[in-house]
Amino acid sequence: GRIIIWSEPDIVLYDDDTMVRMSYPDLVEEDGRYYLTETQKSRARLHEIPRGFLEGIWSSLEGRLQSAHCVNGMIAQSAGEKCPRDVVLSTLPEFTCRDWSAPGMNSCSLRNGLSIEVIFNLDSLRAGQILLDNRINKGRGFAVVTTDNMRIQLVMNDGRTENSWETDPVIRAGSWHHLVAIADAGPGIISFVIDGRFCDGGDWRQFGWGRFSPYLQSVDGSDRLNIGPSVIGKVSLVRIYSRAIATWEAITLFRETSRSVRMSK
């Protein structure tokens, strides 16, 4: 008697080894608690899904979730018709550090994250336009830039290595867009939510999300975030979060900000 309704996807399970496959899943409900089962050929596992995770998805689907819940971890904000050229940026979270307690002092994932929310309108889709940039010497930091074929790219650099990923080709000139770029250092995934829709690759590629290096330490660059230094158009809102926000949170932010911030021609 239940009805299945598909939400935009969120990461619920992952393995640190990208070669590991989780197969044959089942969803189990018992006494108001929900579980996922999966097998890796030689092992079978049962995982309880955190109640708050499911409540968030359900609340977003039903339109009950408020954006005040989603802005937890916000460390920078700039908004308005005359958005400033820069804004003070707090220290960004580390993704990986050295484990001094280990005999080999090997690297240790801190499973932190970073999310970038921006509302913009481009008069031109010319590649190389910089929407946001906190990079310093040797490229350390992050940037949100336009590329060719109607895409936006997130670039992350720790001074030793650079990682990047692009959106699906859904950006249109002359239209307001709400973009959330999410870098989750747990599974090492960069994903995008544009105008309330998760970039899943569509007809253009198999996956809309991409992986970044598990050894990327941090994208902590300048303490000033440059806003739209070379944009042919407008940027009307910027928010930076010191965590990987969920897809359902990004969708809620789109719904709320589209009501309060100008997003029409």
Order of alpha helices (4+ residues) and beta strands (2+ residues): beta-beta-beta-alpha-alpha-beta-beta-beta-beta-beta-beta-beta-beta-beta-beta-beta-beta-beta-beta-beta-alpha
